[in-house]
């Protein structure tokens, strides 16, 4: 689905670019070709009008009219109409007999120079060539009205448009081929990049993406490889730090265990010493208490003996008194 999506995007971009480019080019070509064909038609019509004018002027001097020549020109597919008009506006000669004798009003009537303008004759666009005819000496010139069709312009436009359509179809076909080629050139490296990123994302930091496209995708691949290398080094450093930390923790644990054992032994020894001192104190206390009791008994005994001695002394004093 990714390939199709990229292909469609590239194809859409190519088609849009071709369409815009072809439209602009076709429009410019049609405009230029239209101007060129119109200019060629006008130039040819001017030459034809000058030729007709010269022919009519020469024939008039010979008291004849070149009807056969005028008829051939009138019957031409590019000629819309052909009139010869007097200075008063009366149509003296026309390819349509119904117009003979009718008068027209036109600002270019009896002009002394060639005039050209756009016309719409019977629903068909064309060019009007107005050419003066110097027939009567010292009089206003007659006027030749030659209407020429612009059908060649339409035919040229249609031909250019058909050529443009053909070129557009061929260009689109070429765009499809180029789009498929570029899509393949883009999707293959992107697929390799995606698979490599997926492998690296699963923890295989030894994997390397090998791309030789010479563009930003190759640079992106190198960035992924550098990222994988950085992650590999970080993981190695982390594993090394974890190992060192485990060793340090184990050593510290051993030290703490030894210290705890040592403290326990010291506590036991200290407890034993204290117990011995307590025992000694208890013995001393018992001895002290015994001595005090004996002293009390001795004091009581002394008091008792003193009392007995006093009692013994009293009768002796009494006897001395009696004597």
PyMOL commands that set and color helices and strands:
alter all, ss='L'
color gray80, all
select helices_A, chain A and resi 2-61+67-74+97-99+151-201+216-322
alter helices_A, ss='H'
color red, helices_A
select strands_A, chain A and resi 79-85+91-94+115-121+124-133+142-149
alter strands_A, ss='S'
color yellow, strands_A
deselect
rebuild
show_as cartoon
